[in-house]
């Protein structure tokens, strides 16, 4: 895996030497994140760029604090039809990259939980979009449900996607979600049930070019997360993103 030091010019590690960040939801009061965070993610669950930007209005009385971090990022995608990835959706994101930079975001978090299409078509579309984002000097982060997307045309598509992301030099961070509801007391380290029999295991991440920065519920999950990956999988983590809202 790529070290956080190699990423320091793009994704700034915290004082602890790891990437630390948080999601700020637009359907609540939002989050200010853990102390020392360098990444803040405007999260709406939407895949359309203009809608996602409009849906997170910093300073609004009902939501959305300013992302007062070195790397404010826009999340695109999510775990339902409003966040579903297709070739057309990725093409639209690519065309709208200037909207992301104009809104002063420094990167995009692709929340890929549902992806419709063949492996070949989706992989090509993701690679083209990631390369275009990097050309705009935007960081590229991918988060997914546990070890791989849970909804794809076939289980093998989910495996193929993770393999392609881990070998793509334009992906800076990959962040498996170690939760389902976001209310778990301990990290959920299970691999994605819908594709595990086809190979979407944690082994896919062991030679990943991107930094391995899991998404966890809160900071009490850091120690058990690190213990699991180090002792059970022989892997190190490069930081974490926090899902729970902190005000």
C-alpha positions, -999 to +999 in steps of 0.1 A: +000+000+000+011+035-007+024+053+024+008+084+038+041+102+034+039+096-004+005+112-003+015+142+019+014+167-010-021+156-018-038+142+012-024+157+044-018+133+073-028+144+108-002+151+135-003+114+142+011+107+107-021+091+095-049+104+073-078+113+096-112+126+083-149+126+088-182+126+069-206+155+075-242+146+067-266+171+050-297+157+067-287+166+102-267+194+119-236+180+103-203+172+119-171+190+128-152+158+130-124+145+153-097+168+165-068+170+140-089+159+110-074+170+077-102+157+055-139+166+058-165+151+034-197+168+024-221+138+023-255+139+007-259+104-008-264+119-043-245+110-074-253+141-095-226+166-089-246+198-091-273+183-068-246+171-043-230+206-042-263+223-038-274+198-011-246+207+012-248+244+020-221+254+045-234+277+072-271+270+067-291+271+099-305+237+095-273+218+085-239+217+071-210+233+090-181+246+071-155+219+064-127+237+082-100+213+072-071+213+047-089+189+023-126+195+020-141+169-003-174+162-020-190+128-018-208+114-048-228+082-047-245+062-019-263+031-009-296+035-029-309+044-063-300+081-058-264+071-055-261+043-080-231+042-103-235+036-140-214+044-171-236+074-178-234+086-142-196+085-143-196+103-177-217+130-161-193+133-131-164+137-155-182+165-174-190+183-142-155+183-126-152+221-130-182+224-107-163+206-080-132+228-082-154+260-085-171+250-052-136+249-036-135+211-030-101+195-032-113+160-040-141+136-046-151+107-024-168+081-047-192+061-025-196+030-046-221+006-030-243+000-061-229-002-096-248-014-126-231-025-158-204-050-170-170-051-155-154-039-187-177-009-191-176+002-155-138-002-151-132+018-182-156+045-170-141+047-135-106+048-148-114+076-172-132+096-146-104+092-120-078+103-145-098+133-154-102+142-117-065+140-112-059+162-142-080+188-124-057+183-093-086+167-074-078+139-049-096+106-056-111+086-027-132+055-030-154+042-002-174+010-005-196-012+016-173-035+036-149-052+012-167-044-021-200-030-036-230-051-024-251-045-055-236-053-089-248-072-120-229-103-108-207-109-078-177-111-101-182-075-111-177-064-075-144-083-073-133-069-106-140-034-095-120-036-063-091-052-083-091-023-108-093+004-081-064-011-062-042-012-093-052+023-104-024+049-098-050+077-099-068+064-067-053+081-036-073+064-009-096+034-006-119+032+024-140+001+031-169+008+054-167-012+086-203-007+095-238-013+082-261+009+102-235+032+115-246+024+151-223-006+157-204-008+190-174-025+173-161-025+138-178-049+113-149-066+097-169-091+077-164-092+040-193-082+017-217-112+018-230-109-017-196-115-033-174-131-007-178-165-023-165-150-056-134-136-039-142-101-026-120-108+005-096-085+023-068-102+003-077-079-026-064-049-006-030-064+004-012-050-026-033-019-031-015+011-045-039+034-027-037+042+010-059+019+031-081+042+053-112+024+065-144+042+074-155+035+109-183+046+132-162+066+157-127+068+171-134+040+197-132+017+167-096+026+158-078+002+181-099-029+173-098-020+136-060-019+137-058-050+158-080-070+134-062-060+102-027-064+117-033-097+135-059-114+113-050-100+079-014-090+081-022-055+069-016-020+083-040+009+080-031+044+069-057+062+089-095+064+092-127+083+083-154+088+110-191+083+101-207+093+134-216+130+136-196+151+161-209+186+170 
